[in-house]
Amino acid sequence: MLAFVPIHLIVVLHYCYVLQIVRNRAYSFTANISVEGCTTSTMQGQYCNQTIELLSCSRSGNSSGNGSVSGFFNQSMVLCRNNFETSCHGDGEMKIFSLEILRITESLTISVQNLRLRPLDSIGNSSRIYLMCFARYGAMPLATLHDYSGDLNQSPLVIRFPKVGQWYISILALHLAKEIGGALSNVSKVCYSLEVQELECPLGKAGPNCSSERYMLQTVLRKYSTPFESYYLPDGGDVISDALNFHLEPLLSNYSVGGLDTWTYFLLDVPRGAAGGNLHVRLMSDRKMNYEIYARNGGLPSLINWDYYYVNKTSSSGDSVFFVLYNSSDEKVDFYILYVKEGIWNIALRHLNSTGDISDGQTTMSISLERCPKRCSYHGACKSALDTSGLTLYSFCACDRNHGGFDCSIEIVSHQ
């Protein structure tokens, strides 16, 4: 049975980005959106009569030792299959499967095994059939709306660094009935076994062949902060007293030998009650830095898959209204990601090839979750408002009469 699910939409009006000033008059409105969906999560379709098959998953073990998983050293694998031995469907018919990724994963590989035609004495060649796969994160995939796609009859579909959470996979068979060699194929169905492999690195490792360092940062609550504010620090890392920064060089992947284009990953958790805060990332060095920074929610970032990035002061996510870059230079990087989502955030540092020795320089890094950027530049008050769920708190600056901007850093009324 179809049900209507109300969704509350919060709309923030910015009449002018520079002149964002809180005065006596304010404008606000609310909107409701009704979404038509099935009341049961395992059913879909116009009449909710089509089943979503949950894949059955099990861990196949770790390859450290004498063995390996799919040719990669020191990776473990989670193997998922459809509950029935085979799935069969006709030309143009779509089947939908789902699975949940529970941990940070290096790759997701979707393939089919034991592809067969029905009836068994059918005239046809299975290699001429299209078995299209559409994968999507957090929503139903369609042929016209999906995140990834491929013909499983030709090769497996490989998804690099998939996000943690629920994934949906649609399989669509095409060209079952067609003329082959002057005769009309009598194929009515195609049958197969669906197999999904999740490759994971051991704790503390990430990247190709699990050769990069990965750190799960610890949450340190900021004293006397209301609402929730925190710093993120490596467990047992070299922390600078009082400043809550940490030295970067000892944590870098292959830092002792420099390395070519090496990656280092820092993971941090933004709990549900802290969502809506602003993630502040800073790097300071005593010499020119050769780092690029990539940030992503729910999965490891890469050169082609990220939510926000910083390459240099002229190449970053500056076009996004949720990314704010401050006075950065060759020796300093300072930016905010505004109103972050809850969940695991991944901050990746790409260290570029350098002729100098990394150990010669000293770089400090700090990552913090703050309510109002730059403390409203000490020209305003930090205000907060709950969303309609009552679980997420959004903060904003109420600037004084002489300043504006989202952080009250812009002087709009001169003292002269």
C-alpha positions as CSV (number, residue, x, y, z in Angstrom):
1,M,0.0,0.0,0.0
2,L,1.3,3.4,-0.9
3,A,1.6,6.0,1.9
4,F,2.3,9.7,2.0
5,V,5.3,10.6,4.1
6,P,5.5,14.3,5.0
7,I,9.0,15.9,4.8
8,H,9.7,19.3,6.3
9,L,11.8,21.6,4.2
10,I,13.9,24.3,5.8
11,V,14.6,27.2,3.5
12,V,17.1,29.9,4.4
13,L,16.8,33.2,2.6
14,H,20.0,35.2,1.9
15,Y,18.9,38.5,0.3
16,C,22.6,39.5,0.0
17,Y,25.6,37.4,0.9
18,V,27.6,40.4,2.1
19,L,24.8,42.2,3.9
20,Q,23.6,39.4,6.0
21,I,22.5,41.5,9.1
22,V,20.0,40.6,11.8
23,R,17.8,43.7,12.4
24,N,14.4,44.1,13.9
25,R,12.6,42.7,10.9
26,A,13.0,39.0,9.9
27,Y,11.4,36.9,7.2
28,S,10.7,33.2,7.4
29,F,8.4,30.6,5.9
30,T,7.9,26.8,6.0
31,A,7.0,24.3,3.3
32,N,5.8,20.7,3.3
33,I,6.5,18.1,0.7
34,S,4.6,14.8,0.5
35,V,6.5,11.8,-0.8
36,E,4.6,8.8,-2.0
37,G,6.2,5.5,-1.0
38,C,5.7,2.0,0.3
39,T,5.1,1.4,4.0
40,T,7.4,-1.7,3.9
41,S,11.1,-1.1,3.1
42,T,11.4,-4.4,1.2
43,M,8.6,-3.6,-1.3
44,Q,8.5,-1.2,-4.2
45,G,6.6,-0.4,-7.4
46,Q,3.5,1.6,-8.2
47,Y,1.3,-0.9,-6.2
48,C,4.0,-2.0,-3.7
49,N,3.9,-5.5,-5.1
50,Q,7.5,-5.9,-6.2
51,T,10.0,-7.4,-3.7
52,I,13.4,-5.9,-2.9
53,E,15.6,-8.8,-2.2
54,L,18.1,-8.4,0.7
55,L,21.5,-9.9,-0.1
56,S,22.9,-12.3,2.4
57,C,26.5,-11.3,3.4
58,S,29.3,-13.0,5.3
59,R,32.9,-12.3,6.0
60,S,35.2,-14.6,4.1
61,G,38.3,-14.0,6.2
62,N,41.6,-12.0,6.1
63,S,44.2,-12.6,3.5
64,S,47.2,-11.8,5.8
65,G,49.3,-14.8,5.8
66,N,49.7,-17.2,2.9
67,G,46.6,-16.2,1.0
68,S,45.2,-13.2,-0.7
69,V,41.8,-11.8,-1.6
70,S,41.3,-11.2,-5.3
71,G,45.0,-10.8,-5.7
72,F,45.4,-8.1,-3.1
73,F,47.6,-8.6,-0.1
74,N,46.3,-8.0,3.4
75,Q,42.7,-7.3,2.5
76,S,39.6,-8.9,3.9
77,M,36.4,-9.5,1.9
78,V,32.7,-9.5,2.7
79,L,30.8,-11.7,0.2
80,C,27.1,-11.0,-0.5
81,R,24.8,-13.3,-2.6
82,N,21.1,-13.4,-3.4
83,N,19.3,-15.8,-1.0
84,F,18.0,-17.9,-3.8
85,E,20.5,-19.9,-5.9
86,T,19.5,-18.1,-9.0
87,S,17.4,-15.1,-10.1
88,C,15.4,-15.3,-13.4
89,H,13.6,-12.6,-15.2
90,G,12.4,-11.9,-18.7
91,D,13.2,-9.3,-21.4
92,G,12.8,-5.8,-20.0
93,E,12.0,-7.0,-16.5
94,M,13.9,-5.4,-13.6
95,K,14.9,-7.0,-10.3
96,I,16.1,-4.9,-7.3
97,F,18.5,-6.0,-4.6
98,S,19.9,-4.2,-1.6
99,L,22.8,-4.5,0.9
100,E,24.2,-2.4,3.7
101,I,27.9,-1.5,3.9
102,L,28.8,-1.3,7.5
103,R,32.5,-0.2,7.4
104,I,34.8,1.9,5.3
105,T,35.3,-0.1,2.1
106,E,38.0,0.1,-0.6
107,S,35.8,-1.2,-3.4
108,L,32.5,-2.8,-4.2
109,T,32.5,-5.3,-7.1
110,I,29.1,-6.5,-8.6
111,S,29.2,-9.6,-10.8
112,V,27.0,-12.5,-12.0
113,Q,27.8,-16.1,-12.0
114,N,26.3,-19.1,-13.8
115,L,24.5,-17.1,-16.5
116,R,22.0,-19.4,-18.2
117,L,19.1,-19.0,-20.7
118,R,15.6,-20.4,-20.3
119,P,14.3,-22.7,-21.7
120,L,17.5,-24.8,-21.7
121,D,17.1,-25.7,-25.4
122,S,16.6,-22.1,-26.4
123,I,18.1,-20.7,-29.6
124,G,20.4,-17.9,-28.6
125,N,23.8,-16.8,-27.4
126,S,24.1,-15.5,-23.9
127,S,27.0,-13.3,-24.9
128,R,24.6,-11.2,-27.0
129,I,22.4,-10.4,-24.1
130,Y,22.6,-7.2,-22.1
131,L,22.4,-7.6,-18.4
132,M,22.4,-4.0,-17.2
133,C,23.3,-3.2,-13.7
134,F,22.3,0.1,-12.0
135,A,23.6,0.9,-8.5
136,R,22.6,3.8,-6.3
137,Y,23.4,4.9,-2.8
138,G,20.4,5.4,-0.5
139,A,17.7,5.3,-3.1
140,M,16.1,3.2,-5.8
141,P,18.2,3.1,-9.1
142,L,16.5,3.5,-12.4
143,A,17.9,3.2,-16.0
144,T,17.6,7.0,-16.1
145,L,18.6,7.8,-12.6
146,H,21.6,6.0,-10.9
147,D,25.1,6.5,-9.5
148,Y,26.9,3.7,-11.4
149,S,26.0,1.4,-14.3
150,G,27.5,-1.3,-16.4
151,D,26.7,-4.5,-18.4
152,L,27.4,-7.4,-16.1
153,N,27.4,-9.8,-19.0
154,Q,30.6,-8.1,-20.3
155,S,32.5,-7.3,-17.1
156,P,31.8,-6.8,-13.3
157,L,30.8,-3.3,-12.1
158,V,33.5,-2.0,-9.8
159,I,32.7,1.0,-7.4
160,R,35.8,2.5,-5.8
161,F,35.4,3.8,-2.2
162,P,31.6,3.3,-1.8
163,K,29.9,5.2,0.9
164,V,28.9,3.5,4.2
165,G,25.1,2.8,4.3
166,Q,22.3,1.3,2.2
167,W,23.0,0.5,-1.4
168,Y,20.4,-0.6,-4.0
169,I,21.2,-2.6,-7.2
170,S,18.8,-3.0,-10.2
171,I,19.4,-5.7,-12.8
172,L,17.7,-5.3,-16.2
173,A,17.8,-7.9,-18.9
174,L,17.6,-6.7,-22.5
175,H,17.6,-8.3,-26.1
176,L,16.5,-11.7,-25.0
177,A,14.2,-12.1,-28.0
178,K,16.0,-11.2,-31.2
179,E,16.9,-12.6,-34.7
180,I,20.1,-14.5,-34.6
181,G,21.5,-16.1,-37.8
182,G,18.1,-15.7,-39.6
183,A,16.2,-17.5,-36.8
184,L,14.2,-15.8,-34.1
185,S,15.5,-16.6,-30.6
186,N,13.1,-18.3,-28.3
187,V,14.8,-17.2,-25.1
188,S,12.1,-16.3,-22.5
189,K,14.2,-15.8,-19.4
190,V,17.8,-15.3,-18.3
191,C,19.0,-16.7,-15.0
192,Y,22.1,-16.0,-12.9
193,S,23.6,-15.8,-9.5
194,L,24.4,-12.3,-8.2
195,E,27.6,-11.8,-6.3
196,V,28.8,-8.7,-4.5
197,Q,32.3,-8.4,-3.0
198,E,33.3,-5.7,-0.5
199,L,37.1,-5.3,0.0
200,E,38.2,-3.9,3.3
201,C,41.7,-2.9,4.5
202,P,42.9,-3.8,8.0
203,L,42.5,-1.3,10.8
204,G,44.7,1.7,10.3
205,K,45.2,1.1,6.5
206,A,43.5,2.4,3.4
207,G,44.0,3.0,-0.3
208,P,45.4,0.7,-3.1
209,N,46.9,-2.5,-1.7
210,C,46.1,-1.0,1.8
211,S,49.5,0.9,1.6
212,S,48.3,4.2,3.0
213,E,47.9,5.2,6.7
214,R,44.4,5.8,8.1
215,Y,43.6,7.3,11.5
216,M,40.4,7.4,13.4
217,L,40.5,10.7,15.2
218,Q,39.3,11.0,18.8
219,T,36.7,13.5,19.8
220,V,37.8,16.0,22.5
221,L,35.0,18.2,23.7
222,R,35.8,21.9,23.9
223,K,35.5,23.2,27.5
224,Y,32.5,25.4,28.4
225,S,31.0,25.1,25.0
226,T,27.2,25.1,24.6
227,P,26.0,23.7,22.3
228,F,28.3,20.9,21.1
229,E,31.8,21.9,19.9
230,S,34.9,19.7,19.7
231,Y,38.4,19.1,18.5
232,Y,39.6,16.0,16.7
233,L,43.0,14.5,17.5
234,P,44.9,11.3,16.7
235,D,44.9,8.7,19.5
236,G,48.2,9.2,21.3
237,G,49.4,11.6,18.7
238,D,52.0,14.4,19.1
239,V,49.6,17.1,20.5
240,I,50.7,20.6,21.0
241,S,49.7,21.7,24.5
242,D,46.7,24.1,24.8
243,A,46.4,24.7,21.1
244,L,45.0,21.2,20.4
245,N,47.0,20.9,17.1
246,F,49.0,17.9,16.2
247,H,52.2,17.5,14.1
248,L,51.5,16.1,10.7
249,E,54.8,14.7,9.4
250,P,55.1,11.7,11.8
251,L,51.6,10.5,10.6
252,L,52.1,10.7,6.9
253,S,52.1,7.6,4.7
254,N,55.8,6.7,3.8
255,Y,56.9,10.0,5.2
256,S,60.4,8.7,6.1
257,V,61.2,8.1,2.4
258,G,59.1,10.9,0.9
259,G,57.0,8.8,-1.5
260,L,55.4,9.7,-4.7
261,D,51.8,11.0,-4.6
262,T,51.0,9.4,-1.2
263,W,47.7,9.6,0.6
264,T,47.0,9.8,4.4
265,Y,43.4,9.5,5.7
266,F,41.9,11.1,8.8
267,L,38.4,9.9,9.9
268,L,36.2,11.7,12.3
269,D,32.7,11.2,13.6
270,V,30.0,13.9,13.7
271,P,27.2,12.6,15.9
272,R,23.6,13.3,15.1
273,G,23.2,16.0,17.8
274,A,26.3,17.8,16.4
275,A,25.2,17.9,12.8
276,G,24.6,21.5,11.6
277,G,28.0,22.6,13.0
278,N,30.9,23.9,10.9
279,L,34.0,21.8,10.3
280,H,37.2,23.9,10.5
281,V,40.4,22.5,8.9
282,R,43.8,24.3,9.3
283,L,47.3,23.5,8.3
284,M,50.4,25.6,9.2
285,S,53.9,25.0,8.0
286,D,57.3,26.7,8.3
287,R,57.9,26.2,4.6
288,K,55.9,25.8,1.3
289,M,53.5,22.9,1.6
290,N,52.9,20.2,-1.1
291,Y,49.5,19.0,0.1
292,E,46.1,18.7,-1.4
293,I,43.1,18.2,0.8
294,Y,39.9,16.2,-0.1
295,A,36.9,15.7,2.2
296,R,34.0,13.3,1.9
297,N,31.1,12.2,4.0
298,G,30.5,8.4,4.4
299,G,33.4,7.2,2.2
300,L,37.0,7.6,1.4
301,P,37.7,10.6,-1.0
302,S,39.8,10.4,-4.2
303,L,40.8,12.6,-7.1
304,I,37.5,11.9,-8.8
305,N,35.2,11.3,-5.8
306,W,34.9,14.0,-3.1
307,D,32.5,16.5,-1.5
308,Y,35.0,19.3,-1.0
309,Y,38.6,19.9,-1.9
310,Y,41.5,22.3,-1.7
311,V,44.4,22.2,-4.1
312,N,45.7,25.7,-3.7
313,K,44.4,29.2,-3.1
314,T,43.1,29.4,-6.6
315,S,41.8,25.9,-7.0
316,S,39.2,24.7,-4.4
317,S,35.5,24.2,-3.8
318,G,35.1,27.9,-3.5
319,D,32.1,27.8,-5.8
320,S,30.2,25.9,-3.1
321,V,28.2,28.1,-0.7
322,F,29.1,25.5,2.0
323,F,32.9,25.9,1.6
324,V,34.6,29.0,2.9
325,L,38.3,29.6,2.3
326,Y,40.1,32.1,4.5
327,N,43.5,33.8,3.9
328,S,45.4,30.8,2.7
329,S,49.0,30.8,1.2
330,D,51.8,28.4,0.4
331,E,52.5,28.0,4.1
332,K,48.9,28.1,5.5
333,V,45.5,26.5,4.7
334,D,42.4,27.6,6.5
335,F,38.8,26.7,5.5
336,Y,35.4,25.8,6.8
337,I,32.8,23.3,5.6
338,L,29.5,24.7,6.7
339,Y,26.5,22.8,8.2
340,V,28.1,19.4,8.0
341,K,26.0,16.2,7.9
342,E,26.2,13.6,10.7
343,G,28.2,10.5,10.2
344,I,31.8,9.6,9.4
345,W,33.8,12.4,7.6
346,N,37.0,11.5,5.8
347,I,39.8,14.1,5.4
348,A,42.4,12.9,3.0
349,L,45.8,14.6,2.4
350,R,47.5,13.9,-0.9
351,H,51.2,14.5,-0.5
352,L,52.7,15.5,-3.9
353,N,56.2,14.5,-4.9
354,S,58.8,16.9,-3.5
355,T,62.5,17.2,-4.1
356,G,63.0,18.1,-0.4
357,D,62.9,15.8,2.5
358,I,59.6,15.9,4.4
359,S,61.3,15.6,7.7
360,D,63.0,18.9,7.2
361,G,59.7,20.8,7.5
362,Q,57.3,21.0,10.3
363,T,53.5,21.2,9.7
364,T,50.7,21.3,12.3
365,M,47.1,20.4,11.6
366,S,43.9,21.1,13.5
367,I,40.4,19.9,12.8
368,S,37.5,21.2,14.9
369,L,33.7,21.3,14.9
370,E,32.5,24.8,15.7
371,R,29.1,26.4,15.9
372,C,29.8,29.9,14.4
373,P,32.8,30.5,12.2
374,K,35.6,32.6,13.7
375,R,33.4,33.3,16.7
376,C,31.5,35.8,14.5
377,S,34.8,37.7,14.3
378,Y,33.9,39.2,17.7
379,H,31.4,41.5,15.9
380,G,28.3,39.6,16.7
381,A,26.5,37.0,18.7
382,C,26.2,33.3,17.8
383,K,22.6,32.3,17.6
384,S,21.1,28.8,17.2
385,A,17.8,27.3,15.9
386,L,16.5,23.7,15.9
387,D,15.2,22.0,12.9
388,T,11.7,20.6,12.9
389,S,12.9,17.2,14.2
390,G,14.4,18.9,17.3
391,L,17.6,16.9,16.8
392,T,19.8,19.2,14.6
393,L,20.9,22.6,15.8
394,Y,21.9,25.2,13.2
395,S,23.9,28.2,14.2
396,F,24.3,31.6,12.7
397,C,25.9,35.0,13.4
398,A,23.7,37.9,14.5
399,C,26.1,40.8,13.5
400,D,26.3,44.2,15.1
401,R,25.2,47.3,13.3
402,N,28.5,47.9,11.7
403,H,29.3,44.5,10.3
404,G,27.9,41.8,8.0
405,G,28.6,38.6,6.3
406,F,28.0,35.1,7.6
407,D,30.9,35.5,10.1
408,C,30.5,39.3,10.7
409,S,33.9,39.9,9.2
410,I,32.8,42.5,6.7
411,E,32.7,46.1,7.9
412,I,29.7,47.7,6.1
413,V,29.6,51.0,8.1
414,S,32.8,53.0,8.2
415,H,33.7,54.7,11.5
416,Q,34.8,57.8,9.5
